[in-house]
Amino acid sequence: MLTSPSKVFVCLAVVSIALGATPISSALQSAPNKTIRSVDFRNFSYPKTNGLYLPHSRNLPFRLKGGSAPETRDKQGFVDEMGVYLSRVSYGDVTGDGQEEAIVVLSILTGGSAMPDCVYVYGWDQRRPKLLWAFDTGDRTYGGLRRVKVENGYLLVELYGNGKIIGKDLDAEDKTNRGACCPTLFTRAHYKWIGNGFRLASKPKILPNPIQSGSSIEN
């Protein structure tokens, strides 16, 4: 005689309780729903930005292992692929969908004193991270990254220099700095997610740089 499915489930639940295990129904209910915070960005594959793509290199994704990807060199000793390392990851709802996005900052290992960065904004698409935006920043005075974060539903991006915003020539001289190391101004811009991309939400503001250096800050 066959046992009905409902009786089988009851029997399994009773056996689970008798053995001290979590009942099947409770185990199913307690399974956590993954979010963008479940992504291990220290061990993750990223697409190349323009700043990482060299004319003689392959335009293929690269992977961080343990938070870094060392540079590679060709047979002549020239840099074939620049190295990068994970600088930081922050979270916040920047698209207005009620879910957090991740803002990932990777710093480029140039082998010199330059300090450019790559910024990636990832959302969560049901089961996996989805890239929403990726952009390069410049070197300190020349559009170097001061700060990037979610602020009141907007993506705040601050770059060092006078009028430096994403999409403009960051290397252009603005005659307000004291050398590449010491920008006297920075540009604050807010971006809003509209449709399927980020757009400037208002006119960027030019503000004095109180720290008198081109270092990135987190808050």
ABEGO torsion letter per residue (X at the ends): XBBBAAAAAAAAAAAAAAAGBBBAAAAAAABBBBBAAABBAABBBBBBBAAABBAABBBBBBBBBGGBBBBBBBAAGBBABBBBBBABBBBEBAAGAGBBBBBBBBBBBAGBABBBBBBBBBBBBGABBBBABBBBBBBEABGBBABBBBBGGBBBBBBBEBGBBBGBBAABBAGABAEAABBABBBBBBBBBBGABBBBABBBBBBBBAAGBABBBAX
